[in-house]
Amino acid sequence: MSKTIIIGDGPAGLSAALLLAKLELDVTVFGIDKTSMHAAMLYNYLGIPEMTGSEYQKIARQQVANFGADLQNKRVTDVEKTDSGFVVTTEDGEQHESKYVVLAEGKGVKLSVGLGLTDAGQDVAVAHAGRTRIDGLYVVGRSTNIKRTLAIISAGQGAAAAIDIASTEFGRDVNDFDSMPKK
């Protein structure tokens, strides 16, 4: 059982996965790398003067994998809340359990609709760090503001959800500030 399952492998999902994996928390990402980032050209992402969305995706996916996240090239068809967390069903019928789920499904909010969080084509209302009214379920990225989004905003929302999950798991406030190596 993964501690956290992330559904969606664009900037929001990969950012959440990166921080959770970097903090050595068990995380699985489900996504088929068909994000709209592949149609993007990044000029407004701080620290990246210019990059294609496809190149961003390639680098981000590798970075997340290098920290130990499990990237599954599968589409998720259902998410169900259980007493102990969640059961996620993939298109091949496999079921995967987790304590937390982070939905980063972009503008196609099908899973959020299935969970009763919104109506089709509508933004998903979230609280701090992407928390929803369902305990342990986060929604981040474009789903929270379908008509007004940027990749960097989505990535920040994914990071906020990850820090919230890590803080809950560790029982203390967590940050991810890396320091320069000592000489």
C-alpha positions in Angstrom: 0.0 0.0 0.0 1.4 3.4 -1.0 1.1 6.1 1.7 0.1 8.6 -1.0 -1.3 8.0 -4.5 -1.1 10.9 -6.9 -3.4 10.9 -9.9 -2.0 13.1 -12.7 1.5 13.6 -13.9 1.6 17.3 -14.9 3.3 20.0 -12.8 0.9 19.7 -9.8 1.1 15.9 -9.5 4.8 15.7 -10.2 5.6 18.5 -7.7 3.7 16.7 -5.0 5.4 13.4 -5.8 8.9 15.0 -5.8 8.5 16.5 -2.3 7.0 13.4 -0.8 9.6 11.1 -2.3 12.4 13.5 -1.3 11.1 13.3 2.3 11.2 9.5 1.9 7.5 9.0 2.0 6.0 6.2 -0.1 4.3 7.7 -3.2 2.9 6.3 -6.4 2.0 8.5 -9.4 -0.6 7.3 -11.9 -0.5 9.2 -15.2 0.2 8.5 -18.9 2.2 11.6 -19.7 -0.6 13.1 -21.9 -0.7 16.3 -19.9 -1.4 19.6 -21.7 2.1 20.6 -20.9 3.1 18.9 -24.2 1.4 21.8 -26.0 3.0 24.4 -23.8 6.0 26.7 -24.2 7.4 27.9 -20.9 8.4 31.5 -20.7 6.8 32.4 -17.4 8.1 29.7 -15.1 10.5 31.3 -12.6 14.1 29.9 -13.0 13.4 28.6 -16.5 14.0 31.3 -19.1 12.6 29.1 -21.9 11.6 25.5 -22.3 9.1 23.3 -24.1 6.5 21.7 -22.0 7.6 18.3 -23.3 11.2 18.9 -22.1 9.8 20.1 -18.8 7.8 16.8 -18.5 10.8 14.7 -19.4 13.0 16.3 -16.8 10.3 16.4 -14.1 9.4 12.8 -14.5 13.0 11.7 -14.3 13.6 13.9 -11.2 10.6 12.3 -9.4 11.7 8.8 -10.4 15.3 9.5 -9.2 14.0 10.3 -5.7 12.1 7.0 -5.6 8.5 7.7 -6.5 6.8 4.9 -8.3 5.5 6.2 -11.7 2.8 4.0 -13.1 1.8 4.5 -16.8 -1.8 3.8 -16.1 -5.1 5.7 -16.2 -7.2 5.8 -13.1 -10.9 5.0 -13.5 -12.2 5.3 -9.9 -11.4 6.5 -6.5 -13.3 5.3 -3.4 -13.0 6.5 0.2 -12.7 3.7 2.7 -12.4 3.5 6.5 -8.6 3.3 6.3 -8.0 5.7 3.3 -8.7 5.1 -0.3 -9.0 2.5 -3.0 -7.9 3.6 -6.5 -8.9 1.5 -9.5 -6.9 1.6 -12.7 -8.1 0.9 -16.2 -6.8 -2.7 -16.1 -9.0 -3.4 -13.1 -6.2 -3.4 -10.5 -6.9 -1.8 -7.2 -4.4 0.1 -5.1 -4.8 1.3 -1.5 -3.5 4.5 0.1 -3.9 6.7 3.1 -3.9 9.9 1.0 -4.9 10.7 -2.6 -3.8 13.8 -4.5 -6.0 14.5 -7.5 -4.1 16.5 -10.2 -6.4 15.7 -13.0 -6.3 19.0 -14.9 -9.4 20.4 -16.4 -11.1 17.0 -16.8 -12.5 16.7 -13.3 -14.1 13.3 -13.9 -12.8 11.7 -10.6 -13.7 14.8 -8.6 -17.2 14.7 -10.0 -17.4 11.0 -9.1 -16.4 11.9 -5.5 -19.1 14.5 -5.4 -16.6 17.4 -5.1 -17.9 19.4 -8.2 -20.0 19.2 -11.4 -18.4 18.6 -14.8 -16.6 21.6 -16.1 -16.6 23.4 -12.8 -13.7 24.3 -10.5 -13.1 22.0 -7.5 -13.4 24.0 -4.2 -10.5 23.4 -1.9 -9.2 24.7 1.4 -5.6 25.3 2.5 -3.0 23.2 0.7 -5.6 21.6 -1.6 -7.6 19.9 1.2 -11.1 18.8 0.3 -14.0 18.1 2.6 -13.0 14.4 2.3 -10.3 13.6 4.9 -7.0 12.7 3.2 -8.1 13.8 -0.3 -6.4 16.8 -1.9 -7.1 18.4 -5.3 -4.4 20.5 -6.8 -3.5 22.2 -10.1 -5.8 23.2 -12.9 -8.9 21.5 -11.4 -9.1 24.2 -8.8 -9.3 27.1 -11.3 -9.9 25.7 -14.7 -9.9 29.0 -16.6 -7.0 30.7 -14.8 -4.0 28.6 -14.4 -0.2 28.5 -14.9 2.1 25.6 -14.7 4.1 27.3 -11.9 0.9 27.8 -9.9 -0.1 24.2 -10.3 3.4 23.1 -9.2 3.1 25.3 -6.1 -0.2 23.8 -5.2 1.2 20.3 -5.5 4.1 21.2 -3.3 1.7 22.7 -0.7 -0.3 19.5 -0.6 2.9 17.4 -0.2 4.1 19.5 2.7 0.7 19.3 4.4 0.7 15.5 4.0 4.3 15.2 5.3 3.6 17.5 8.3 0.6 15.2 9.1 2.7 12.1 8.8 5.6 13.3 10.8 3.4 15.0 13.4 5.3 18.3 13.1 5.6 21.2 10.7 7.8 20.2 7.8 9.7 22.3 5.3 12.0 21.3 2.5 14.7 23.8 2.6 17.9 22.4 1.2 21.2 23.9 2.3 24.5 24.1 0.5 26.9 21.3 1.3 29.4 22.2 4.0 33.0 22.6 2.8 
